[in-house]
């Protein structure tokens, strides 16, 4: 299961509302791709559900994750920070044994 903090949920909802092409069922896709300085990289984007996706609901916000990516992000929390020193999404993944300095890639 993937978790979203209240801050992340609010920011994603705000971003979806601001999009010009509001597709029906538009939600957040969380996935993992090979690459990055630690071997695997997180990817988040706006998308619609695909046939084999696991779907999570956070107060009406849909989060989609394919089965292969879910193996790496199961138990992960997506957070959002907007402070003077730090702004953006943060991945808190208990499955990651090592992460890079940017926080966008990891290894298991």
C-alpha positions, 0 to 999 in steps of 0.5 A: 500500500502507498500512503500520502500525507495530507500535504501531498494530497492537497498539493496533487489535488491543486495541481490536477485542478489547475490542469487545462485538460482535466481528463476523467479519472485523472490521478497520480501515477507512482512508478519505479524505473531503472536508472538514477544514481542508486539504480532505481528511480521514482516517477510520478505523473498524472495519468488515467488507470490502466488494466492491472493497476492497483488503485488507492483513494485519498479523499477522492484523489486516485493514485495508480501503481502498476504491479511491478512498481508496487513491489518496490514502493509497497509501504512508501509514504509520499510527502510534500514540503513547501518551506523556505529551504525545501520544496517538493515531493519526498519519498519515504520508502522503508524498502530502500536500503540506500538513497541518493542525495537528491532523494529521487533514486534508491536501491533495495 
